[in-house]
Amino acid sequence: MHLWNARAEVAETAALTEGQAWLLLQALAAQAGLGAAVVTPCGVRVDGAGWLEKAALGDGWLDVYPGAEPDGEPLFRATVPLPPSSKRLLDLYLPLCVGESSQDLVMGHLAQSLDGQIATSTGASCFITGQEDLVHTHRLRALFDVVLVGRGTIASDDPRLTTRLVPGRNPTRVVIDPGLRAPAERHVFRDGAAPTLLVCAQGKRNGRRMDAHVEILEIPVSGEVLSPAAIVNQLKARGLRRIFVEGGGVTVSRFFEAGLLGRVHVTVSPVFLGQGRPGLVMPKIDQLAQATRPHVRRFLLGDDTLFDCRF
């Protein structure tokens, strides 16, 4: 079944190259975004026109077994030689792209110091983690329908929220800004690189005009905080099912506390920053039995350590 065009020519080869593995992951993620994720064992490959194909077991580049591990993670078996770089990509990203949970996956990411800070006391945060984690962040953007950040991230870091470091389409960019106070000259509002939704509290638009690629989305609000669940529901109503909450710490924490995050990637740099801006902030607990204990996988990204936490 053809479900996604990667717009790339894929030559047959004796081994599954890193480029082919990445095309396959993007195709699987796009299929999940259509609500038709791979949920049963099958072979998968990408054809010469860049389309994803399902095949019988043994007939694709990869046999995929969603949920086969005791912890619910997928298993895969390559039917062609698999170089280490390709296996590393599949190990890290395949669980985000197959199985029923991948169809409506909301995922967070934080880059922090050993003492749990995502920025210094002055807000400096570019870059706590290294280049490999930056590339990882761009890969996550490419695998999701939406990349979402809060107003503070836009104001302090001015990110472009594109996939310019890796092959792949730019996701829809979503900025949560209840009072429409983010500076209008920021990249996401001016560069036209991807559709952009500016989410604000109902009644706050006040006739404000934006560039053609930016749409203002008003959400009913009680108090000063927009409901993460209401935002997710609005995005899903637009067909944007897979949501990557990139930052900052306050935004990721609110989605976490709302119980919306299926996974969180926490990349830890071997540095101590002292008192600054903390990453994930959770409600206090009294007993260790109340602690949240996710299933965790660990990966090295250069000098940094990535913790893939699944809830």
Buried (B, 14 or more C-beta within 10 A) or exposed (E): EEBBBBEBEBEEEEEBBBBBBBBBBBBBBBBBBBEEBBBEBBBBBBBEEBBBBBBEEEBBBBBBBBBEEEEEBBEBEBBBEBBEEBBBBBBBBBBBBBBEBBBBBBBBBBBBBEEBBBBBEEBBBEEBBBEBBBBBBBBBBBBBBBBBBBBBBBBBBBBBBBBEBBBBBBBBBBBBBBEBEBEEEBBBBBBEBBBBBBBBBEEBBEEEEBEEBBEBBBBEBEEEEBBBEBBBEBBBEBEBBBBBBBBBBBBBBBBBBBEBBBBBBBBBBEBEBEEBBBBBBEEEEEEEEEEEEEEEBEBEBEEBBBBBBBE
